[in-house]
Amino acid sequence: MASSVPKCVAAAVATGALLYFGSGLHTLPVLTWLAPLPVLLVAPRLKPGPAALTAFIGWLLGLTNLVGYLRGDLELPVVVLAFLILLAGVFTATVLLFRALVVRRHFVLAAFAAPALWAALDYLIATVSPHGAFTSLAYTQAEVEPVNQIVSLTGPWGLSFLLFFPAAVIATRRLVLVGALVVVAASTCLYGVLRLDGTADSQPVRIAVLSAQGEDDARWPDGGGPAVVERYRPMITDAARSGAQVVLLPEKIIDLDATALPRLSEQFQTLATSNKVELVVGITVFGPDDYNRALVFHPDGSAPTSYDKHHLIPGIEPYTPGDHLAVFNSWGLLICKDLDFPALSRSYGKEDAGLLLVPALDFENDGWLHSRMALLRGIENGIPMARDGSKGRLTLSDAQGRIVSETTAPADAPAVLIGELQPGRDRTVYTAWGDWFAWLCCLVALAGVVWLRSRGGRGSIRHGQLWGSPVADLPAGDAAGDTAGDHDRPGPAGVAGGRDAVR
């Protein structure tokens, strides 16, 4: 074991460093693909315990890039950091499955079942977590064309699989699997290139995305709320003069009691009517139930369209979650964290929404990550999107997730983004079939586990033959996972037990 310590430490540090810089609030996408590789390379040479410890420590080291954000920016309690331990456990379980299959010479199954388990657990976490798919590594590839287009087929789970697959193939050291990797990579890129050629043929809509400096006390009318309205008034008028047909404001710009909502609505309705724009406003309404709400005031003076945020930040937003979609003129509304949940955006795809308008509020440092999560939701369902991330990023993206226009919204200064999007949905397999790929990954991962239980212990392993390296470099018998129980039998030097190589 002592001779393996340097390898364990080196693998854990390498994986941790690659994940640290390849994920988080700002990423180097190429490093994410490499992050699992160091641990996967050494795991089959180790006993299960050291392999698990190496994987766990390595992944946890990489996830420390989120500690400052969770504790500092979001001010979440220390207990939340336990979620990072869970994610490290997911990686550890995936590595152990890979290791067990490799040491039993099930190389093809190892190359596919381990990435499948990774994607399946990614899906499971997104399904049960109050933060949805926020922790998925798929977002690290949000700007990588044409690879990111695969989510229109598979949802984010396809990207999760792909991020683990190359490392698993390389770690098996089997040439035939490299050929399979080339086929998968070429097919993914070809699909992406073909999909990126698609463009909407509808009339473009000019959209203004505005962010003004907020107030610490943005209550209306007995706080800083009136000042916020006055700050936005000339910005809305200027946007309309520049040809904007839609004006999008951020999330929660004003707090007010439900009894005061009609008076505030009159002011925004006047702005929408006089400027002839669809005006989207994010507010917080209190009593008798509290809501994080988006209202759309229409230029024809008709009743505003209302949408309440479905997915609220635990510990930060003590509001009542919404229970309905909001579609007008074939356009839909979402609010900020709603975009962390693929199923909700998919619901708008099923409603044939041709444009999503999203008031949002970032935490300054996470503007890039949140805006890129939005890109994947647009690609998954083929829907253009305008997102107003005050204190973060203002973005306009097309149905293929390409940034049409973008700017940064500072916390202490106004920001204006004006551009055009072409409404219209590019229909996708993911919208129609949902999480079929995640379920397929569940079946493949289950097949790997069942295969191990039914056949994994039969036959011993020639460790020297396994890697094509000197026998002395590798442990024998149960040190590499051989559970045949015949290690004391006489046999050729370096063979775990007396039987010949696995047939």
C-alpha positions as CSV (number, residue, x, y, z in Angstrom):
1,M,0.0,0.0,0.0
2,A,2.8,2.4,0.9
3,S,4.1,2.2,-2.7
4,S,0.7,3.3,-4.0
5,V,0.5,6.4,-1.8
6,P,2.4,8.7,-4.3
7,K,0.2,7.5,-7.1
8,C,-3.0,8.1,-5.1
9,V,-1.8,11.6,-4.0
10,A,-0.8,12.6,-7.6
11,A,-4.1,11.3,-9.1
12,A,-6.2,13.1,-6.5
13,V,-4.3,16.4,-6.8
14,A,-4.4,16.2,-10.6
15,T,-8.2,15.4,-10.8
16,G,-8.9,18.1,-8.2
17,A,-6.9,20.8,-10.0
18,L,-8.5,19.9,-13.4
19,L,-12.0,20.0,-11.9
20,Y,-11.3,23.2,-9.9
21,F,-10.4,25.2,-13.1
22,G,-12.7,23.2,-15.4
23,S,-16.0,23.9,-13.5
24,G,-17.6,26.4,-11.1
25,L,-18.6,30.0,-11.8
26,H,-16.1,30.4,-14.7
27,T,-14.7,27.4,-16.6
28,L,-12.0,26.2,-18.9
29,P,-14.1,23.7,-20.8
30,V,-11.3,21.5,-22.0
31,L,-10.2,20.8,-18.5
32,T,-13.6,19.3,-17.5
33,W,-13.1,16.5,-20.0
34,L,-9.8,15.6,-18.5
35,A,-10.8,15.9,-14.8
36,P,-11.8,12.2,-14.3
37,L,-8.8,10.8,-16.1
38,P,-6.0,10.8,-13.5
39,V,-8.2,8.9,-10.9
40,L,-9.5,6.5,-13.5
41,L,-6.0,5.6,-14.6
42,V,-4.9,4.5,-11.2
43,A,-8.1,3.1,-9.7
44,P,-7.7,-0.4,-11.3
45,R,-4.2,-0.7,-9.7
46,L,-5.6,-0.1,-6.2
47,K,-7.7,-1.9,-3.7
48,P,-11.3,-0.7,-3.5
49,G,-10.7,1.3,-0.3
50,P,-7.7,3.3,-1.6
51,A,-9.4,3.8,-5.0
52,A,-12.5,5.2,-3.3
53,L,-10.5,7.5,-1.1
54,T,-8.5,8.8,-4.0
55,A,-11.6,9.5,-6.0
56,F,-13.4,11.1,-3.1
57,I,-10.6,13.4,-2.1
58,G,-9.7,14.4,-5.7
59,W,-13.3,15.4,-6.6
60,L,-13.9,17.1,-3.3
61,L,-10.7,19.2,-3.8
62,G,-12.1,20.3,-7.2
63,L,-15.4,21.3,-5.7
64,T,-13.8,23.7,-3.3
65,N,-14.2,26.2,-6.1
66,L,-17.8,26.6,-4.9
67,V,-17.2,27.1,-1.2
68,G,-16.7,30.9,-1.4
69,Y,-19.8,31.3,-3.6
70,L,-22.1,29.2,-1.3
71,R,-20.9,30.7,1.9
72,G,-20.0,34.2,0.8
73,D,-22.3,35.2,-2.1
74,L,-25.3,33.2,-1.1
75,E,-24.6,33.3,2.6
76,L,-25.9,29.7,3.0
77,P,-25.3,27.8,6.2
78,V,-22.2,25.5,6.6
79,V,-24.5,22.4,6.4
80,V,-25.1,23.1,2.7
81,L,-21.5,22.2,2.1
82,A,-22.6,18.6,2.8
83,F,-24.0,18.7,-0.8
84,L,-20.4,18.9,-2.1
85,I,-19.7,15.7,-0.2
86,L,-22.6,14.0,-1.9
87,L,-21.2,15.1,-5.3
88,A,-17.8,13.7,-4.4
89,G,-19.6,10.5,-3.4
90,V,-21.2,10.3,-6.8
91,F,-17.8,10.5,-8.5
92,T,-16.5,7.9,-6.1
93,A,-19.3,5.4,-6.9
94,T,-18.7,5.9,-10.6
95,V,-15.0,5.3,-10.3
96,L,-15.6,2.1,-8.2
97,L,-17.9,0.7,-10.9
98,F,-15.4,1.5,-13.6
99,R,-12.6,-0.1,-11.5
100,A,-14.5,-3.3,-10.8
101,L,-15.4,-3.8,-14.4
102,V,-11.8,-3.1,-15.6
103,V,-10.1,-5.5,-13.2
104,R,-12.5,-8.2,-14.4
105,R,-11.6,-7.4,-18.0
106,H,-15.1,-6.1,-18.9
107,F,-13.5,-3.2,-20.8
108,V,-16.4,-2.3,-23.1
109,L,-18.9,-2.4,-20.4
110,A,-16.6,-0.3,-18.2
111,A,-16.3,2.3,-20.9
112,F,-20.0,2.7,-21.2
113,A,-21.5,1.8,-17.8
114,A,-19.4,4.2,-15.8
115,P,-20.3,7.3,-17.9
116,A,-23.9,6.0,-17.9
117,L,-23.9,5.8,-14.1
118,W,-22.5,9.3,-13.9
119,A,-25.3,10.7,-16.2
120,A,-28.0,8.7,-14.4
121,L,-26.9,10.0,-11.0
122,D,-26.8,13.6,-12.4
123,Y,-30.4,13.1,-13.5
124,L,-31.4,11.7,-10.2
125,I,-29.9,14.6,-8.3
126,A,-31.6,17.1,-10.6
127,T,-34.9,15.3,-10.0
128,V,-34.8,15.4,-6.2
129,S,-32.7,18.4,-5.4
130,P,-34.3,21.8,-4.6
131,H,-31.5,23.3,-6.8
132,G,-32.4,21.2,-9.8
133,A,-29.6,20.6,-12.3
134,F,-27.5,23.5,-10.9
135,T,-24.6,21.2,-10.1
136,S,-24.4,19.4,-13.5
137,L,-21.1,19.7,-15.3
138,A,-23.0,20.0,-18.6
139,Y,-23.0,23.8,-18.2
140,T,-19.2,23.8,-18.6
141,Q,-19.8,23.1,-22.3
142,A,-22.6,25.6,-22.8
143,E,-20.5,27.7,-25.3
144,V,-18.7,24.7,-27.0
145,E,-20.3,24.4,-30.4
146,P,-21.3,22.1,-31.9
147,V,-21.0,19.7,-29.0
148,N,-23.6,21.5,-26.9
149,Q,-26.3,20.8,-29.5
150,I,-26.5,17.2,-28.3
151,V,-28.8,18.4,-25.5
152,S,-31.6,19.0,-28.0
153,L,-31.6,15.2,-28.4
154,T,-30.7,14.0,-24.9
155,G,-31.2,16.9,-22.5
156,P,-28.2,17.8,-20.3
157,W,-27.7,14.1,-19.5
158,G,-26.2,13.5,-22.9
159,L,-23.5,16.1,-22.2
160,S,-22.9,14.5,-18.7
161,F,-22.3,11.1,-20.4
162,L,-20.0,12.6,-23.0
163,L,-17.9,14.4,-20.4
164,F,-17.0,11.1,-18.7
165,F,-16.9,8.9,-21.8
166,P,-13.5,9.9,-23.2
167,A,-11.7,9.5,-19.9
168,A,-13.3,6.1,-19.4
169,V,-12.2,5.0,-22.8
170,I,-8.6,6.2,-22.4
171,A,-8.4,4.6,-19.0
172,T,-9.3,1.1,-20.3
173,R,-6.3,1.4,-22.7
174,R,-8.1,-0.6,-25.4
175,L,-7.7,0.4,-29.0
176,V,-11.0,-0.9,-30.2
177,L,-12.7,1.5,-27.7
178,V,-10.8,4.4,-29.1
179,G,-12.5,3.7,-32.4
180,A,-15.9,3.8,-30.6
181,L,-14.9,7.1,-29.1
182,V,-14.1,8.5,-32.5
183,V,-17.4,7.4,-33.8
184,V,-19.3,9.0,-30.9
185,A,-17.4,12.2,-31.2
186,A,-17.8,12.5,-34.9
187,S,-21.5,11.7,-34.7
188,T,-22.0,14.3,-32.0
189,C,-20.2,17.0,-33.9
190,L,-21.9,16.2,-37.2
191,Y,-25.3,16.5,-35.5
192,G,-24.3,19.8,-33.9
193,V,-23.1,21.2,-37.2
194,L,-26.3,20.3,-39.0
195,R,-28.5,21.7,-36.3
196,L,-26.5,25.0,-36.1
197,D,-27.4,25.5,-39.8
198,G,-31.1,25.9,-38.9
199,T,-32.5,29.4,-38.6
200,A,-36.0,30.7,-37.9
201,D,-37.9,32.4,-40.8
202,S,-40.1,34.6,-38.6
203,Q,-40.0,38.3,-38.4
204,P,-37.4,39.5,-35.9
205,V,-38.5,41.2,-32.7
206,R,-36.5,44.0,-31.2
207,I,-36.0,43.5,-27.5
208,A,-34.5,45.9,-24.9
209,V,-33.1,44.3,-21.7
210,L,-32.6,46.9,-19.0
211,S,-31.0,46.9,-15.6
212,A,-30.9,50.0,-13.3
213,Q,-29.2,50.4,-10.0
214,G,-31.6,49.0,-7.3
215,E,-32.4,50.2,-3.8
216,D,-31.7,48.5,-0.5
217,D,-35.3,49.3,0.5
218,A,-37.2,49.0,-2.8
219,R,-40.6,49.1,-1.1
220,W,-43.5,50.8,-2.9
221,P,-44.8,53.4,-2.2
222,D,-43.4,54.0,1.2
223,G,-39.7,53.2,0.5
224,G,-37.2,53.3,-2.3
225,G,-39.7,51.8,-4.8
226,P,-40.8,55.1,-6.4
227,A,-37.2,56.0,-7.1
228,V,-36.7,52.6,-8.9
229,V,-39.8,53.4,-11.1
230,E,-38.4,56.8,-11.9
231,R,-35.0,55.3,-12.7
232,Y,-36.5,52.9,-15.2
233,R,-39.0,55.4,-16.8
234,P,-36.5,57.2,-19.1
235,M,-34.8,54.0,-19.9
236,I,-38.0,52.4,-21.1
237,T,-38.8,55.5,-23.1
238,D,-35.4,55.6,-24.7
239,A,-35.6,51.9,-25.6
240,A,-39.0,52.4,-27.3
241,R,-37.6,55.3,-29.3
242,S,-34.8,53.0,-30.5
243,G,-37.4,50.6,-31.9
244,A,-37.8,48.1,-29.0
245,Q,-41.0,46.2,-29.2
246,V,-40.4,44.3,-25.9
247,V,-38.8,45.8,-22.8
248,L,-37.6,43.3,-20.2
249,L,-36.8,44.4,-16.6
250,P,-35.1,42.3,-13.9
251,E,-36.5,40.2,-11.1
252,K,-37.7,41.7,-7.8
253,I,-37.1,45.3,-8.7
254,I,-39.9,46.4,-6.3
255,D,-41.5,45.0,-3.1
256,L,-45.1,45.8,-2.3
257,D,-48.2,44.7,-0.5
258,A,-50.9,43.1,-2.6
259,T,-53.2,46.0,-1.8
260,A,-50.9,48.4,-3.5
261,L,-50.4,46.3,-6.6
262,P,-53.3,48.0,-8.6
263,R,-51.7,51.5,-8.2
264,L,-48.2,50.3,-9.2
265,S,-49.7,48.4,-12.2
266,E,-51.3,51.6,-13.4
267,Q,-47.9,53.2,-13.7
268,F,-46.3,50.4,-15.6
269,Q,-49.4,50.0,-17.8
270,T,-49.2,53.6,-18.7
271,L,-45.5,53.1,-19.6
272,A,-46.4,50.1,-21.8
273,T,-49.3,51.8,-23.5
274,S,-47.6,55.2,-24.1
275,N,-44.4,53.6,-25.5
276,K,-46.3,50.8,-27.4
277,V,-44.1,48.0,-25.9
278,E,-44.6,44.7,-24.2
279,L,-43.2,45.6,-20.7
280,V,-42.0,42.7,-18.5
281,V,-41.5,43.6,-14.9
282,G,-40.3,41.5,-12.0
283,I,-41.8,42.3,-8.5
284,T,-42.3,40.8,-5.1
285,V,-45.9,40.8,-3.8
286,F,-46.7,40.3,-0.1
287,G,-49.9,39.1,1.6
288,P,-51.9,37.1,2.1
289,D,-49.5,34.8,0.2
290,D,-46.1,36.1,-0.9
291,Y,-45.0,35.7,-4.5
292,N,-41.9,36.4,-6.7
293,R,-43.9,37.5,-9.7
294,A,-43.4,38.6,-13.3
295,L,-46.0,40.8,-15.0
296,V,-46.3,41.6,-18.6
297,F,-48.1,44.9,-19.4
298,H,-49.4,44.9,-23.0
299,P,-49.4,47.9,-25.3
300,D,-53.2,47.5,-26.1
301,G,-54.1,48.0,-22.4
302,S,-55.4,44.5,-21.9
303,A,-55.1,42.7,-18.5
304,P,-51.5,42.0,-17.6
305,T,-50.1,38.5,-18.0
306,S,-49.0,37.1,-14.6
307,Y,-46.4,34.4,-13.7
308,D,-45.2,33.3,-10.3
309,K,-41.8,31.8,-9.9
310,H,-42.0,28.0,-9.5
311,H,-38.5,27.2,-8.1
312,L,-37.4,29.3,-5.1
313,I,-34.0,29.5,-3.5
314,P,-34.1,27.5,-0.2
315,G,-33.4,29.7,2.8
316,I,-33.5,32.9,0.7
317,E,-36.9,33.1,-0.9
318,P,-39.7,32.3,1.6
319,Y,-42.4,32.7,-1.0
320,T,-45.3,30.6,-2.3
321,P,-44.2,28.7,-5.5
322,G,-46.2,29.3,-8.7
323,D,-48.3,26.5,-10.2
324,H,-49.0,27.6,-13.8
325,L,-47.3,28.5,-17.0
326,A,-47.8,31.9,-18.6
327,V,-48.0,32.2,-22.4
328,F,-49.0,35.2,-24.4
329,N,-48.6,35.8,-28.2
330,S,-46.9,32.3,-28.1
331,W,-44.2,33.8,-25.8
332,G,-43.5,32.4,-22.3
333,L,-42.3,33.7,-19.0
334,L,-39.8,32.2,-16.5
335,I,-38.0,33.7,-13.6
336,C,-34.3,33.2,-12.8
337,K,-33.9,29.9,-10.9
338,D,-36.7,28.3,-12.9
339,L,-34.0,27.8,-15.6
340,D,-32.1,25.4,-13.2
341,F,-34.9,22.9,-13.9
342,P,-35.0,21.3,-17.4
343,A,-38.5,20.0,-17.0
344,L,-40.1,23.4,-16.5
345,S,-38.5,24.9,-19.7
346,R,-39.5,21.7,-21.5
347,S,-43.1,22.4,-20.5
348,Y,-42.9,25.7,-22.6
349,G,-41.5,23.7,-25.5
350,K,-44.6,21.4,-25.3
351,E,-46.7,24.5,-25.3
352,D,-45.0,25.6,-28.6
353,A,-43.7,28.8,-27.0
354,G,-41.5,30.6,-29.6
355,L,-39.7,33.0,-27.2
356,L,-38.9,33.0,-23.5
357,L,-38.6,36.2,-21.5
358,V,-36.8,35.8,-18.2
359,P,-36.5,38.4,-15.4
360,A,-33.5,37.4,-13.2
361,L,-31.2,38.6,-10.5
362,D,-27.7,37.3,-10.3
363,F,-25.2,37.4,-7.4
364,E,-22.6,39.3,-9.4
365,N,-20.0,36.5,-9.4
366,D,-22.4,33.9,-10.8
367,G,-23.6,35.9,-13.8
368,W,-21.7,33.8,-16.4
369,L,-22.8,30.4,-15.0
370,H,-26.5,31.3,-14.7
371,S,-26.6,32.8,-18.2
372,R,-25.0,29.7,-19.6
373,M,-27.5,27.5,-17.8
374,A,-30.1,29.5,-19.7
375,L,-28.4,28.7,-23.0
376,L,-28.8,25.0,-22.5
377,R,-32.5,25.3,-21.7
378,G,-32.9,27.2,-25.0
379,I,-31.0,24.5,-26.9
380,E,-32.9,21.7,-25.3
381,N,-36.2,23.0,-26.5
382,G,-35.2,25.1,-29.5
383,I,-36.5,28.3,-28.1
384,P,-34.9,31.8,-28.3
385,M,-34.5,33.5,-25.0
386,A,-34.1,37.0,-23.5
387,R,-32.7,37.0,-20.0
388,D,-32.3,40.0,-17.7
389,G,-29.8,39.0,-15.0
390,S,-29.4,42.2,-13.0
391,K,-26.0,42.3,-11.2
392,G,-24.9,39.7,-13.7
393,R,-25.4,39.2,-17.4
394,L,-28.0,40.5,-19.9
395,T,-28.3,38.1,-22.8
396,L,-30.2,37.5,-26.0
397,S,-29.7,33.9,-27.4
398,D,-31.2,32.2,-30.4
399,A,-32.9,28.7,-30.7
400,Q,-29.5,27.0,-31.0
401,G,-28.2,28.7,-27.9
402,R,-25.9,31.1,-29.7
403,I,-25.4,34.5,-28.0
404,V,-26.9,37.1,-30.2
405,S,-26.1,40.0,-27.9
406,E,-24.8,40.2,-24.4
407,T,-23.5,42.7,-21.8
408,T,-22.6,42.8,-18.1
409,A,-24.9,44.5,-15.7
410,P,-22.9,46.0,-12.8
411,A,-24.4,46.2,-9.3
412,D,-24.0,50.0,-9.0
413,A,-24.7,51.3,-12.5
414,P,-27.4,50.9,-15.2
415,A,-27.0,48.6,-18.2
416,V,-28.8,48.5,-21.5
417,L,-28.9,45.7,-24.1
418,I,-30.9,46.1,-27.3
419,G,-31.0,43.5,-30.0
420,E,-33.2,41.3,-32.2
421,L,-34.4,37.7,-31.8
422,Q,-36.5,35.7,-34.2
423,P,-39.3,34.0,-32.3
424,G,-40.2,30.5,-33.4
425,R,-39.3,27.0,-32.0
426,D,-36.9,24.6,-33.5
427,R,-38.6,21.4,-32.5
428,T,-36.4,19.0,-30.7
429,V,-36.3,15.3,-29.7
430,Y,-35.8,16.3,-26.0
431,T,-39.0,18.3,-25.9
432,A,-41.0,15.4,-27.5
433,W,-39.4,12.5,-25.6
434,G,-38.1,14.1,-22.4
435,D,-35.5,12.3,-20.3
436,W,-35.3,9.1,-22.4
437,F,-31.5,9.3,-22.5
438,A,-31.3,9.5,-18.7
439,W,-33.4,6.4,-18.4
440,L,-31.2,4.6,-21.0
441,C,-28.2,5.5,-18.9
442,C,-29.9,4.1,-15.8
443,L,-30.4,0.8,-17.7
444,V,-26.8,0.6,-18.9
445,A,-25.5,1.4,-15.4
446,L,-27.7,-1.2,-13.9
447,A,-26.5,-3.7,-16.5
448,G,-22.9,-3.0,-15.4
449,V,-23.9,-3.6,-11.7
450,V,-25.8,-6.8,-12.5
451,W,-23.0,-8.1,-14.7
452,L,-20.6,-7.7,-11.8
453,R,-22.9,-9.5,-9.4
454,S,-23.5,-12.4,-11.7
455,R,-20.1,-12.9,-13.2
456,G,-17.6,-10.5,-11.6
457,G,-16.2,-13.0,-9.2
458,R,-15.6,-15.8,-11.6
459,G,-12.1,-16.2,-12.8
460,S,-8.9,-14.5,-11.7
461,I,-6.9,-11.9,-13.4
462,R,-3.4,-11.9,-14.8
463,H,-2.5,-8.4,-13.6
464,G,0.6,-8.2,-15.8
465,Q,-1.5,-9.0,-18.9
466,L,-4.2,-6.5,-17.8
467,W,-2.0,-3.4,-18.4
468,G,0.9,-4.9,-20.4
469,S,3.3,-3.8,-17.7
470,P,5.7,-5.6,-15.5
471,V,4.0,-7.9,-13.0
472,A,5.9,-6.3,-10.1
473,D,4.3,-3.0,-10.8
474,L,0.9,-4.4,-9.9
475,P,-0.7,-6.0,-6.8
476,A,-1.9,-9.5,-6.9
477,G,-5.1,-11.2,-5.9
478,D,-7.6,-9.2,-4.0
479,A,-5.3,-6.1,-4.1
480,A,-6.7,-5.5,-7.6
481,G,-10.2,-6.7,-6.9
482,D,-9.9,-10.4,-7.6
483,T,-12.4,-12.1,-5.4
484,A,-12.1,-15.6,-6.7
485,G,-10.7,-16.7,-3.4
486,D,-7.9,-18.9,-4.8
487,H,-4.9,-16.7,-4.2
488,D,-3.0,-19.4,-2.3
489,R,-3.1,-21.9,-5.1
490,P,0.3,-22.4,-6.8
491,G,0.5,-21.0,-10.3
492,P,2.7,-18.9,-12.7
493,A,4.5,-16.0,-11.2
494,G,2.5,-12.9,-11.0
495,V,-0.9,-14.6,-11.5
496,A,-3.6,-14.0,-8.9
497,G,-4.2,-17.6,-8.0
498,G,-3.3,-20.7,-10.0
499,R,-5.8,-20.5,-12.9
500,D,-5.0,-19.2,-16.3
501,A,-6.1,-15.9,-17.8
502,V,-9.8,-15.2,-17.9
503,R,-11.5,-16.8,-20.9
